[in-house]
Amino acid sequence: MIPDPRHLPEARIARVPGALIVPMAPGRAHACGVLDAAGRPVAAARTRIGPAVFTGDPEPPDMPPAPLPGRWLFAGIGRHHFGHFLLEALPRLWALDHLGARPEGILLIPMAGRDIAAILARRLGVLLDILGQGLPVHLVDRPIRVDEAIVPSQGFGHREWSRGTPEARAYMRRHLCAAIPPDGPERLYISRRRLKSVAARVPHEPKIEKWMSRAGFGILHPERHSIAEQIACYRAAKVILGPDGSAFHLAPFVIAPEARVGLIQRRTRQAAFDAIARQIEGFAGITPWTSAALAQTVPAAPGEPLPPSLRQLRRELSAAGFL
């Protein structure tokens, strides 16, 4: 059974004795997950990995599973993309505050063809350390049999699921804020200027950075900082502004509820932009100020120093008190 992408499931925890955990098979179906002792797919283990894409039900493997004794919590899918990691590997960890006895550890299925172990070691592991409450993480790269699999519902995710359940929202804020104190400027602009992909950058952002710097904003290039440093900056800021993107999947977990948030739409993907705005509302309790000026595609006329979109953005930022 495919979960309903229109409606985030209520918080539930399934316990599956004698479960078989199957790694992701190559192919567009992204088949992987949990089978019960009779070999039937556990529907709660299907993970939303895109706007309307879920992992497919796995087939019983040809190779015999390796035994992994004890009770293990199934976390979801791990992949290298920062935003996807936040929305696919972390949303089930809320259950750790509702289990009573601690499990042996956390099960994470790597995206097929991706070396998630290297990404965890280099950058993203701190999130699992904090939100996994120090439990060991087992990467399921071959079939394993556990004494019991704990399979929580996905507490937040892509698009319509971005607001999160009350249980997931409380869990993320409580554990991340307890682990990392605020440290950073009170006014923060989150920039995409230094991203490696030219397509992922925002046109004319050097100009926008100059405006914001003159207005007293500190400029943050998240990819140049550790996860802990990013969280510390988001916690310290009383005003946060920036174009939509993966940084605004992390920031809502820890932004102070009294902060002011400005979200600049950088592309025409309205549904993706709206999902980020809903996440800010859900996790931080803040309705963000928004601007769609940069989503325009009108070029500058000959002799004009700035395109109409940038001139419109400056007017809107000034009217809103950011400049």
MOFENWO-V167432 format. One record per residue. N is the residue number from 1. PHI is phi in whole degrees, 0 to 359 (999 if undefined). NEAR is the number of other ideal C-beta (glycine too) atoms within 8 Angstrom. Layout:
# MOFENWO-V167432
n=<N | N>
phi=<PHI | PHI>
near=<NEAR | NEAR>
This chain:
# MOFENWO-V167432
n=<1 | 2 | 3 | 4 | 5 | 6 | 7 | 8 | 9 | 10 | 11 | 12 | 13 | 14 | 15 | 16 | 17 | 18 | 19 | 20 | 21 | 22 | 23 | 24 | 25 | 26 | 27 | 28 | 29 | 30 | 31 | 32 | 33 | 34 | 35 | 36 | 37 | 38 | 39 | 40 | 41 | 42 | 43 | 44 | 45 | 46 | 47 | 48 | 49 | 50 | 51 | 52 | 53 | 54 | 55 | 56 | 57 | 58 | 59 | 60 | 61 | 62 | 63 | 64 | 65 | 66 | 67 | 68 | 69 | 70 | 71 | 72 | 73 | 74 | 75 | 76 | 77 | 78 | 79 | 80 | 81 | 82 | 83 | 84 | 85 | 86 | 87 | 88 | 89 | 90 | 91 | 92 | 93 | 94 | 95 | 96 | 97 | 98 | 99 | 100 | 101 | 102 | 103 | 104 | 105 | 106 | 107 | 108 | 109 | 110 | 111 | 112 | 113 | 114 | 115 | 116 | 117 | 118 | 119 | 120 | 121 | 122 | 123 | 124 | 125 | 126 | 127 | 128 | 129 | 130 | 131 | 132 | 133 | 134 | 135 | 136 | 137 | 138 | 139 | 140 | 141 | 142 | 143 | 144 | 145 | 146 | 147 | 148 | 149 | 150 | 151 | 152 | 153 | 154 | 155 | 156 | 157 | 158 | 159 | 160 | 161 | 162 | 163 | 164 | 165 | 166 | 167 | 168 | 169 | 170 | 171 | 172 | 173 | 174 | 175 | 176 | 177 | 178 | 179 | 180 | 181 | 182 | 183 | 184 | 185 | 186 | 187 | 188 | 189 | 190 | 191 | 192 | 193 | 194 | 195 | 196 | 197 | 198 | 199 | 200 | 201 | 202 | 203 | 204 | 205 | 206 | 207 | 208 | 209 | 210 | 211 | 212 | 213 | 214 | 215 | 216 | 217 | 218 | 219 | 220 | 221 | 222 | 223 | 224 | 225 | 226 | 227 | 228 | 229 | 230 | 231 | 232 | 233 | 234 | 235 | 236 | 237 | 238 | 239 | 240 | 241 | 242 | 243 | 244 | 245 | 246 | 247 | 248 | 249 | 250 | 251 | 252 | 253 | 254 | 255 | 256 | 257 | 258 | 259 | 260 | 261 | 262 | 263 | 264 | 265 | 266 | 267 | 268 | 269 | 270 | 271 | 272 | 273 | 274 | 275 | 276 | 277 | 278 | 279 | 280 | 281 | 282 | 283 | 284 | 285 | 286 | 287 | 288 | 289 | 290 | 291 | 292 | 293 | 294 | 295 | 296 | 297 | 298 | 299 | 300 | 301 | 302 | 303 | 304 | 305 | 306 | 307 | 308 | 309 | 310 | 311 | 312 | 313 | 314 | 315 | 316 | 317 | 318 | 319 | 320 | 321 | 322 | 323>
phi=<999 | 274 | 300 | 278 | 292 | 280 | 225 | 295 | 293 | 294 | 294 | 218 | 231 | 264 | 244 | 238 | 290 | 62 | 286 | 250 | 257 | 247 | 292 | 284 | 275 | 299 | 122 | 287 | 285 | 51 | 292 | 183 | 133 | 234 | 249 | 282 | 298 | 268 | 87 | 268 | 297 | 267 | 300 | 296 | 274 | 291 | 249 | 283 | 242 | 183 | 309 | 220 | 244 | 238 | 297 | 278 | 290 | 281 | 267 | 304 | 287 | 286 | 275 | 292 | 286 | 276 | 285 | 229 | 297 | 102 | 260 | 230 | 268 | 277 | 263 | 132 | 246 | 247 | 218 | 287 | 292 | 301 | 298 | 295 | 301 | 299 | 268 | 236 | 258 | 256 | 291 | 258 | 289 | 306 | 293 | 298 | 272 | 228 | 256 | 82 | 288 | 288 | 285 | 293 | 176 | 240 | 257 | 228 | 265 | 293 | 300 | 303 | 82 | 242 | 269 | 291 | 300 | 293 | 293 | 296 | 294 | 274 | 214 | 267 | 300 | 300 | 293 | 289 | 299 | 286 | 283 | 271 | 54 | 78 | 287 | 293 | 249 | 254 | 275 | 273 | 253 | 209 | 299 | 225 | 244 | 246 | 295 | 206 | 257 | 261 | 239 | 283 | 292 | 286 | 279 | 195 | 173 | 290 | 50 | 295 | 265 | 289 | 292 | 85 | 279 | 304 | 294 | 290 | 299 | 295 | 295 | 300 | 295 | 299 | 281 | 290 | 291 | 290 | 272 | 229 | 284 | 292 | 196 | 161 | 291 | 285 | 242 | 229 | 251 | 265 | 256 | 248 | 298 | 262 | 296 | 295 | 283 | 298 | 295 | 275 | 280 | 255 | 303 | 65 | 294 | 305 | 294 | 296 | 301 | 297 | 302 | 290 | 298 | 295 | 273 | 93 | 271 | 282 | 258 | 247 | 255 | 305 | 294 | 269 | 231 | 292 | 300 | 297 | 294 | 298 | 297 | 300 | 295 | 295 | 292 | 282 | 289 | 262 | 224 | 232 | 222 | 172 | 285 | 297 | 162 | 298 | 300 | 274 | 272 | 275 | 304 | 299 | 297 | 229 | 303 | 296 | 301 | 272 | 288 | 254 | 237 | 243 | 239 | 259 | 284 | 256 | 208 | 269 | 280 | 297 | 297 | 293 | 297 | 297 | 294 | 294 | 299 | 294 | 295 | 298 | 296 | 289 | 275 | 254 | 70 | 240 | 272 | 286 | 289 | 229 | 222 | 255 | 302 | 283 | 283 | 288 | 236 | 282 | 284 | 290 | 286 | 305 | 89 | 276 | 287 | 231 | 290 | 304 | 298 | 287 | 296 | 294 | 299 | 298 | 298 | 291 | 296 | 294 | 296 | 274 | 87 | 281 | 248>
near=<3 | 5 | 10 | 6 | 11 | 4 | 6 | 11 | 9 | 6 | 13 | 8 | 11 | 9 | 8 | 13 | 8 | 10 | 15 | 15 | 19 | 15 | 12 | 12 | 12 | 5 | 7 | 3 | 6 | 15 | 13 | 13 | 15 | 16 | 13 | 12 | 8 | 4 | 7 | 6 | 10 | 14 | 7 | 10 | 11 | 13 | 11 | 14 | 11 | 6 | 8 | 5 | 7 | 11 | 12 | 9 | 7 | 13 | 7 | 7 | 9 | 2 | 6 | 4 | 11 | 8 | 6 | 10 | 6 | 10 | 11 | 16 | 17 | 13 | 14 | 13 | 15 | 16 | 12 | 8 | 7 | 9 | 9 | 9 | 15 | 12 | 13 | 15 | 12 | 14 | 14 | 14 | 13 | 16 | 12 | 13 | 7 | 7 | 11 | 2 | 5 | 6 | 13 | 8 | 11 | 14 | 15 | 15 | 14 | 16 | 12 | 10 | 4 | 10 | 7 | 13 | 8 | 7 | 13 | 12 | 6 | 7 | 8 | 11 | 10 | 10 | 11 | 15 | 8 | 11 | 12 | 12 | 8 | 4 | 12 | 6 | 13 | 11 | 10 | 14 | 5 | 8 | 13 | 13 | 11 | 14 | 7 | 12 | 15 | 15 | 14 | 15 | 11 | 14 | 15 | 15 | 11 | 11 | 11 | 9 | 12 | 14 | 10 | 15 | 12 | 7 | 11 | 13 | 13 | 9 | 14 | 14 | 11 | 8 | 11 | 13 | 9 | 5 | 6 | 10 | 5 | 6 | 8 | 12 | 9 | 7 | 11 | 17 | 14 | 13 | 13 | 13 | 10 | 7 | 8 | 3 | 6 | 4 | 4 | 8 | 10 | 12 | 8 | 9 | 12 | 7 | 9 | 13 | 12 | 8 | 11 | 13 | 10 | 6 | 9 | 5 | 12 | 9 | 9 | 12 | 9 | 10 | 6 | 5 | 9 | 7 | 10 | 8 | 9 | 14 | 13 | 13 | 15 | 14 | 15 | 11 | 15 | 8 | 13 | 13 | 14 | 15 | 12 | 12 | 11 | 10 | 10 | 14 | 12 | 15 | 13 | 12 | 10 | 12 | 16 | 8 | 7 | 4 | 12 | 8 | 13 | 15 | 17 | 14 | 14 | 10 | 8 | 5 | 6 | 7 | 8 | 11 | 13 | 8 | 12 | 14 | 12 | 10 | 15 | 17 | 12 | 12 | 14 | 12 | 5 | 11 | 5 | 10 | 8 | 10 | 12 | 7 | 12 | 14 | 10 | 9 | 6 | 6 | 5 | 8 | 5 | 4 | 3 | 7 | 3 | 10 | 11 | 9 | 13 | 14 | 9 | 10 | 13 | 11 | 8 | 10 | 13 | 9 | 6 | 8 | 5 | 10 | 8>
